[in-house]
Amino acid sequence: MKKAECEQAVRHLCHQWRKECGFSSAPADQLSFGSFLSWVQQNYSSYLDFRTTTSVSYDMEMWFDDEFKQNWRR
């Protein structure tokens, strides 16, 4: 799968994960990327198969942070 396709899917999955796991009312800055990554690995591992110049988890964390406005952590 191409990186752009995975990015679009992962950004969508961020919000699906938040709802399915009961974090809808949790403040965005308290959401855990590690928990999200584990959920994706268990349920949607095909989206972890793309080429990148960094690492898959790094790119995914960047997208997660963008979606939940956690870029301030960097």
C-alpha positions as a printed NumPy array, in Angstrom:
array([[  0.   ,   0.   ,   0.   ],
       [  1.219,   3.515,  -0.695],
       [  2.125,   5.824,   2.167],
       [ -0.504,   8.399,   1.181],
       [ -3.236,   5.745,   1.283],
       [ -2.074,   4.582,   4.7  ],
       [ -1.931,   8.146,   5.981],
       [ -5.529,   8.793,   4.983],
       [ -6.663,   5.542,   6.604],
       [ -4.635,   6.064,   9.799],
       [ -5.973,   9.583,  10.256],
       [ -9.496,   8.182,   9.993],
       [ -8.636,   5.316,  12.353],
       [ -7.471,   7.797,  14.986],
       [-11.051,   8.95 ,  15.435],
       [-12.524,   5.48 ,  15.084],
       [-10.167,   4.209,  17.826],
       [-11.13 ,   7.108,  20.084],
       [-14.824,   6.256,  19.773],
       [-14.516,   2.458,  19.916],
       [-12.253,   2.489,  22.947],
       [-14.404,   4.914,  24.929],
       [-12.103,   7.937,  24.794],
       [-14.626,  10.29 ,  23.174],
       [-14.841,  12.502,  26.239],
       [-11.145,  12.272,  27.156],
       [ -9.125,  15.426,  26.499],
       [ -7.066,  15.061,  23.322],
       [ -3.813,  15.688,  25.189],
       [ -4.455,  12.603,  27.321],
       [ -4.784,  10.187,  24.388],
       [ -2.009,   7.612,  24.116],
       [ -0.26 ,   6.96 ,  20.83 ],
       [  1.064,   3.663,  22.202],
       [ -2.463,   2.462,  22.888],
       [ -3.557,   3.549,  19.418],
       [ -0.605,   1.813,  17.746],
       [ -1.353,  -1.447,  19.584],
       [ -4.991,  -1.243,  18.488],
       [ -3.987,  -0.69 ,  14.865],
       [ -1.502,  -3.588,  15.025],
       [ -4.227,  -5.898,  16.328],
       [ -7.037,  -4.765,  14.03 ],
       [ -5.649,  -3.053,  10.925],
       [ -2.074,  -4.255,  10.49 ],
       [ -2.216,  -3.841,   6.693],
       [ -1.965,  -0.068,   7.246],
       [  1.458,  -0.576,   8.828],
       [  2.939,  -1.803,   5.569],
       [  4.256,   1.205,   3.648],
       [  7.636,   2.54 ,   2.663],
       [  9.049,   5.547,   4.461],
       [ 12.369,   7.309,   4.941],
       [ 11.872,   7.426,   8.719],
       [  9.885,   4.625,  10.361],
       [  6.275,   3.524,  10.176],
       [  5.64 ,   4.234,  13.859],
       [  7.252,   7.692,  13.572],
       [  5.029,   8.654,  10.653],
       [  1.963,   7.253,  12.396],
       [  2.751,   9.2  ,  15.546],
       [  3.07 ,  12.4  ,  13.511],
       [ -0.37 ,  11.789,  11.971],
       [ -1.83 ,  10.919,  15.398],
       [ -0.392,  14.117,  16.86 ],
       [ -1.764,  16.164,  13.965],
       [ -5.248,  14.697,  14.365],
       [ -5.368,  15.328,  18.117],
       [ -3.418,  18.602,  18.149],
       [ -0.568,  17.119,  20.187],
       [  2.232,  18.637,  18.104],
       [  3.208,  20.785,  21.08 ],
       [  4.907,  17.704,  22.561],
       [  7.77 ,  17.969,  20.07 ]])
